[in-house]
Amino acid sequence: MKKIMAGGGLALIVCALVAYAQVAPTPAPDQKALLHSPDPHLAANKKLVFDMYRAIVNGGHTELALQYFTEGYIQHNPNVISGRDALVAYIKQTRPVRPIPPTINFPVIAIMAEGDLVLVASVSYADDPDNPGKKYAGSHFDLYRIESGKIAEHWDNVTKDKAALHFDPNTQNKP
């Protein structure tokens, strides 16, 4: 019986620690510094993704999609159909055209490149189920594959949700 109580007590302590263990992600102080790389190819890939984020994701400038995406763009987000034209339709449906900002409108944690892949880690905000009316900070990840100077493929950690068809991260992803 003592072993069961000891194990149960340990589980209770671990659960208590987990409840208070979250540390909110910290954005990088200078997004443009994240674009630097000693490898010019990797730096160019990072800049391509950075500029696309500002123009398309933040600015909604779908007329620039040809500059950033291959025609056969592959989408692994379960809420968006593959293909450049489908991406354009999705962006038009979820956000208005806005001025292109000088940096990404989201708090960016890191931009990393390896080979033909570029990863953008950013802070995301979601409704806190334990505190109605409040939000908590978490992390979001977007991975892009570059092919011949354009984005050919995308992965993220978004789950399938019909609300995503009307989600504008520029206005709805706020603390």
C-alpha positions in Angstrom: 0.0 0.0 0.0 2.9 2.4 0.8 4.3 1.8 -2.7 0.9 2.7 -4.3 0.6 5.9 -2.2 4.2 6.8 -2.9 3.5 6.4 -6.7 0.3 8.2 -6.5 1.9 11.0 -4.5 4.6 11.3 -7.2 2.0 11.4 -9.9 0.2 14.2 -8.0 3.5 16.2 -7.7 4.3 15.6 -11.4 0.8 16.8 -12.4 1.2 19.9 -10.2 4.5 20.7 -11.9 3.1 20.2 -15.4 0.3 22.6 -14.6 2.8 25.4 -13.9 5.6 24.4 -16.2 4.7 26.2 -19.4 7.0 29.0 -20.3 5.6 31.3 -23.0 7.7 31.4 -26.2 9.9 34.4 -26.7 10.1 36.1 -30.1 13.4 37.0 -31.6 14.2 40.7 -31.1 15.2 41.3 -34.7 13.4 39.3 -37.5 15.7 40.6 -40.2 18.8 39.2 -38.3 17.2 35.8 -38.7 17.7 36.0 -42.5 21.5 35.9 -42.3 23.4 32.8 -43.2 27.0 32.2 -44.3 25.5 30.2 -47.1 24.0 32.5 -49.8 21.6 29.8 -51.0 20.1 29.4 -47.5 20.0 33.1 -47.0 18.1 33.5 -50.3 15.6 30.7 -49.3 15.0 32.4 -45.9 14.4 35.8 -47.6 12.0 34.2 -50.1 9.9 32.8 -47.3 10.2 36.0 -45.2 9.1 38.1 -48.1 6.2 35.7 -49.0 4.9 35.9 -45.4 4.9 39.7 -45.5 3.3 40.0 -48.9 0.9 37.0 -49.0 0.2 35.9 -45.4 0.2 39.3 -43.9 -0.6 41.5 -46.8 -3.1 39.3 -48.7 -1.4 40.3 -52.0 -2.5 37.3 -54.0 -1.5 39.0 -57.2 2.1 38.2 -56.1 1.6 34.5 -55.7 3.2 33.7 -59.1 6.4 35.3 -57.7 6.5 33.1 -54.6 4.8 29.7 -55.4 5.1 27.0 -57.9 2.0 26.2 -59.9 1.9 22.7 -58.4 2.4 23.9 -54.9 1.7 21.0 -52.4 -0.2 21.9 -49.3 -0.1 19.6 -46.2 -2.4 21.8 -44.1 -5.7 19.8 -44.0 -7.8 22.9 -44.4 -6.3 24.1 -47.7 -6.3 22.4 -51.1 -3.0 22.0 -52.9 -2.1 24.1 -55.9 -1.2 27.8 -56.3 -4.6 28.7 -57.5 -6.3 27.1 -54.5 -3.9 28.9 -52.1 -4.8 32.2 -53.8 -8.6 31.4 -53.4 -8.0 30.5 -49.7 -6.0 33.7 -49.0 -8.7 35.8 -50.7 -11.4 34.1 -48.6 -9.6 34.6 -45.3 -8.1 38.1 -45.4 -8.4 41.4 -47.1 -5.5 43.1 -49.0 -3.4 45.2 -46.6 -0.2 47.2 -46.9 2.9 44.9 -46.9 4.6 45.3 -43.5 8.4 45.7 -43.2 8.5 42.5 -41.0 6.2 39.5 -40.4 3.2 40.6 -38.3 3.5 37.7 -36.0 6.1 37.4 -33.2 8.7 35.2 -34.9 10.8 32.9 -32.8 13.2 31.6 -35.5 13.7 31.2 -39.2 16.0 28.3 -40.0 17.1 26.8 -43.3 18.7 23.5 -44.3 19.0 22.4 -47.9 15.8 23.2 -49.7 13.8 23.6 -46.5 12.9 26.7 -44.5 11.3 26.6 -41.1 9.4 29.5 -39.5 8.6 29.2 -35.8 6.2 31.8 -34.4 4.2 32.6 -31.3 0.5 31.7 -31.6 -2.4 32.5 -29.3 -5.3 30.3 -28.5 -8.3 30.5 -26.1 -7.3 29.2 -22.7 -9.8 26.4 -21.7 -8.9 26.9 -18.1 -9.5 30.7 -18.1 -12.5 31.6 -20.3 -12.0 35.0 -22.1 -8.2 34.7 -21.8 -5.6 33.4 -24.2 -2.3 31.6 -23.8 0.8 31.8 -25.9 2.0 28.7 -27.7 4.2 27.9 -30.8 3.3 27.5 -34.4 5.5 25.9 -37.1 5.5 26.3 -40.8 8.0 24.3 -43.0 8.5 25.2 -46.6 10.3 23.4 -49.4 11.9 25.6 -52.0 12.3 24.5 -55.6 13.9 26.6 -58.3 13.5 29.8 -56.2 9.8 29.3 -55.4 7.9 27.7 -52.6 6.8 24.2 -53.8 5.5 22.6 -50.6 4.2 23.5 -47.1 3.7 21.7 -43.8 2.3 23.1 -40.5 0.9 21.9 -37.2 -2.7 23.0 -37.9 -5.5 20.5 -37.3 -8.5 20.1 -39.5 -11.1 22.7 -38.5 -13.9 24.3 -40.6 -13.2 27.6 -38.7 -9.8 27.7 -40.5 -11.7 28.5 -43.7 -12.5 31.9 -42.2 -9.5 32.4 -40.0 -7.4 35.6 -40.6 -4.2 35.1 -38.5 -3.5 38.8 -38.8 -6.5 39.7 -36.7 -7.4 36.5 -34.9 -4.0 35.4 -33.7 -3.6 38.0 -31.0 -3.0 37.9 -27.2 
